[in-house]
Amino acid sequence: MSTSHRQISKKQGSVASAGFLSTQAGCGPTPERMAKSVFVTHGCGSDAPLRVLGTVQALLTARDITQDAANAAERWYRDWVFASVGHIEYAPGHTANNLTRHDDVSWQMTRAHAAGRLSDVRHALGLCAQVRLKLMLVDELSFMQMGRVLFPHLSDARSRLKVSAQCAMLLEQLEGFYASLRRTRTTQATPRRKQGESPRVMEKKTG
């Protein structure tokens, strides 16, 4: 999931709300929006979507988190947008799958699955984790802004450091949760071999 990005704007104020923006005519951010946030393009195409350069990239640049943890944040955010808004951001050069249904019912069922994955994360990591993920990825607050929300009794410097450390640990836990899901699915998809049964017998059964 790792992709290159290119900065195309300068931040001059507070960060606005999240969203998927395209560089195509009529779909890009307004000049006011461009002036308030740092935007980067993911991909090299002329229609590559614009994303706000936020705290996850800052943690990744500082090597406080791994690329896998950043990918986990992206996965959670895409699920949130799809479940809450109903939008999907396809990668450049995406080939549509014509083998699946695209009616309203199947679309809403797919959104429900995304909401279910968010619920699984909340159940595994807790409500506090969900609050921090939303502040960081959906509301796109800076560490200092998050500190003022979560720790209003602390100074800006202390609350920023505290929030930064918490977010780094949270994203690593999120990546571990997704990795555990992948291992579970792989185990469930692999036929189990009975005790004393040779691999050749297993090949005959599954062949």
N, C-alpha and C positions, 0 to 999 in steps of 0.2 A: 504493500500500500504506500510505500514511501514514494513521494513525488517531489520534483523540484519546484521551487516557487520563485517569483520575481516581484519585488516590491514596486508599486506604481503610484503610491500616494504618501503623503506625510501626515502624521497625527498632530493636530493642533488643539484638541480638546478632549472631552469625555467620549467614550465609546458608545455608539448607539446600539440598538437592539440587533439580534442576530438575523441571518437570512441568507439565502442562496441568491447570488447576483451573477448575471452573465454580462460579458463584454459586448454582446450583440446589441445593435442599435435598438433603442427603446427599452432595453431591459437592464441597463447598467445603473449604478448609483448616481444620485444627483450630485451636482458640484458641492452642495453643502455637506452631504454625506461623505464625499471624498475628502473634504477638508477636516472632518472630525475623527477619522479613523485611518489606520495604516492598512491598506489593502495589498494583497499579493495575488498573483495569478498562479494557479496550480495546473501545470501542463504548459505546452508550448504552442497550442493552437490559438488562432485568432478569436475563437469563441470559448476559450477556457474560462471557467467560472472564477469569479473574484471571491476571495474570502478575507475576512478581517484577520490580521496578524495578531494573535492573542497570547494568553499566558502559556498555553501548551507549547507553542513554538519557542517562547522565551525559556521555558524549562528545558526543552530539547537542545537549544543552542548552548545553554549553560551546562549541558551534560548532567543535569539533575535527574533526567528520566531517559529511558531508552527509546529507540524508534518504535519498538513494539508497544510501549506504553502510549506513545502519541497516536499510534494506529488504533489502539483500544478506545481512546478518547474520541477519535473520528467516528468509529463504529457506533459508540453510544450516542453521539450527536446526530448521526444520520437516522438512527432509530427514533430519536426524540422528534426530529423534524417530520419524519414520515408519519409517526403515530399521532402527533399533535396537529400538524398542518396538512399532511397528505401529499407532500412534495418529495420527489426523489431526484437526486443529483447524479446523473450518469457520467461515467468517465468519458473522456474524449475518445471517439472512435467506437463507442459502445454499439454492439449489434443486438437489435431487439430480438427477443425470444418469441417466435411465432407459434411455438408449441403449447403455450399456456393461454388461459382465458384472460380476457381483459374487460369483463363486464363489471358493473358497479358492485355486485355482491362479492366477487372474488377479490376485487381491489380493497374493499373494506375488510375482508377476512385477512388479507396480507397486512393491512394496517394493524389489525388486532394482534397478529403475531408479533409485530414490532413492539406494541404496547406490552405484550406478555414478556418479551425479552427485557424491557425496562423494569418491569415488576420483579423479574428474577434477580436483576442487579440490586434493586432496592432491598429485596429480601436477604441477599447474601452479604451486602456491604453495609446496610443500615440506612435509615432516613437521613442521618447527618451527611453521609456520603452523597446521597442524591441532591441534597441542598447545595453542597459545594460544587458538584458537577453542573448543576443548573446555573449557579452564579458564574462559574468559570466558562462554560461552553455555550450556554443559551443566552444569558444576559451579557456575556462578554465583558465582565468587570475586570479591572486590573487587580493585582494583589493588594494594593493600597485600598481600593474601593471595597474589595471583599473584606479586608481587615476592619474597615469602619462599620460594616454590617454585622460581622460575626463577633468582633471584639471591640465594641465601642469604648470600653473602659481603658483600653491600652493606647499607647502612643502610636502614631502612624508607622514609625520605624519598627517597633516591636511587633505590631499586628501584621505588618507586611511580611516579616521574616517567618512568623508563625504560620500564616496562611500559605506561604510559598512551600514550606516544608510539608504541611498537611496535604497540599495538592499533589506534590511530587509522590508522596507515599500512596495517596489515593489512586493515582493513575497506574502505579505499579501493581496495586491490588486489583484494579480493574482488569489489567492485562492478565494477571494470574487467574482471575475468574474466567475470562474467555478462553484461556489456554486449558483450564480444567474442563470446560464444556467440550472443547475439541477432542481432548483425550477420551472423555466419556463417550462421545459419539463414535469415535474410532473403535473403541472397545466393543460397543454394542453392535457395530456393523461387521465386526470380525467374528466368524463362527468359532465357537469354543470347541476345543479338542478334548475328548474324553480321556480319562487317565489310562495310560498304556496304549492309546491309539496312535498309530504312526501318521506322519504328515501325508503319506501317500494315500491312506484311507480317507483322510479329510479331503484331499483333492478330488477323489472319486465322488464323494458325497456332494461337494459343492460344484462339481463340473456339470 
